[in-house]
């Protein structure tokens, strides 16, 4: 939950920048908050926890290249994303049912 700033990594709230790539971790906290004056520019939006906001609301607040929808999202949310997909939202990845391996390093 804390912010981090090093030479190659900056993390402020839900925005992470690693060298020249930006990732926004979207958990739905901005959906009821109209505090954004301008769109946040990011390379990836990582969506988890089945937020209430849909693609239209996300696109109103973010300029992005790729949506990444993780396995914690409900099937209903994933189906809704696929249903809302059109030429405006073409680049997305769904990680549901993908196998993964996480290893901690020292």
DASUL-V769373 format. One record per pair of residues at least 6 apart in sequence whose C-alpha atoms are under 8 Angstrom apart, sorted by the first residue. I is the first residue (numbers start at 1). J is the second residue. If there is no record, write none. Layout:
# DASUL-V769373
i->(I	I)
j->(J	J)
This chain:
# DASUL-V769373
i->(1	2	2	3	3	3	3	4	4	4	5	8	8	9	9	9	9	10	10	10	11	14	14	14	15	15	15	15	16	16	16	16	17	21	21	22	22	22	23	23	23	23	23	24	24	24	24	25	25	25	25	26	26	26	26	26	27	27	27	27	27	28	28	28	28	28	31	31	31	36	38	39	39	39	39	40	40	40	41	41	41	42	42	42	42	43	43	43	44	44	44	44	44	45	45	45	45	46	46	46	46	47	47	47	47	47	48	48	48	48	48	49	49	49	50	50	50	50	54	54	55	55	55	65	66	66	66	67	67	67	68	68	68	68	69	69	69	69	69	69	70	70	70	71	71	71	71	71	72	73	78)
j->(13	12	13	10	11	12	13	10	11	12	11	18	19	16	17	18	19	16	17	18	17	24	25	26	22	23	24	25	22	23	24	25	23	42	43	42	43	44	42	43	44	45	46	42	44	45	46	45	46	47	48	45	46	47	48	51	47	48	49	50	51	49	50	51	52	53	52	53	57	61	61	60	61	62	63	61	62	63	62	63	64	62	63	64	65	64	65	66	64	65	66	67	68	64	66	67	68	67	68	69	70	67	68	69	70	73	69	70	71	72	73	72	73	74	72	73	74	77	80	81	81	84	89	91	91	92	93	91	92	93	92	93	94	95	78	92	93	94	95	96	94	95	96	94	95	96	97	98	96	96	94)
